[in-house]
Amino acid sequence: SEIFTGNDIAYIPASLIVNDGEYDSDLSQAIITVVFANTSPVLDIPLTYETTKLSEFIIDASTANDDASLTGTLSFAWDIPDGFTQISNEPSSILALSSPNVGGDYSLILTVSDGIDDEILKNKVSLSIKYLL
C-alpha cells in the first residue's frame, strides 16, 4: 500500500523474499520514495550576525533540506563581501570567516540550490553582518 505525504511525494513500502528452489531468504524490506514534483530547498538560519572587527565567526547552513528534490543533492554558493577572509568552507554548507578591520553593515548572499531550475529553485538568503565598534 502507498503512504502519501502531501501532493509532491509518496513513500511506497516494498518487501522481497528470494527462493532458490529449496529455501527462502530472509525478508528484505525497503521504502521507495517517489517525488512527483520538485520543491525548492528550505533553509532556516539566523539572518543577522553581530561580531567585532577582526573576529572569526561561522555561518552554518547545514540544516538546509529538500525532502521532495528530484536530484537528492544540495549545493551551496556563498557570495562573500569584500574585506572578509574565508577561513574554511568544508563542508560547503558551513562557512567560517574573519571579519574586516572596518566596522559597518555588510550583506552576504547564500544560494542553496538542488540543481533543477536555478531561476525558480534557488533559495536566496541575505545575511546582514553588523560590526560593533
Disulfide bonds with the S-S distance in Angstrom:
none
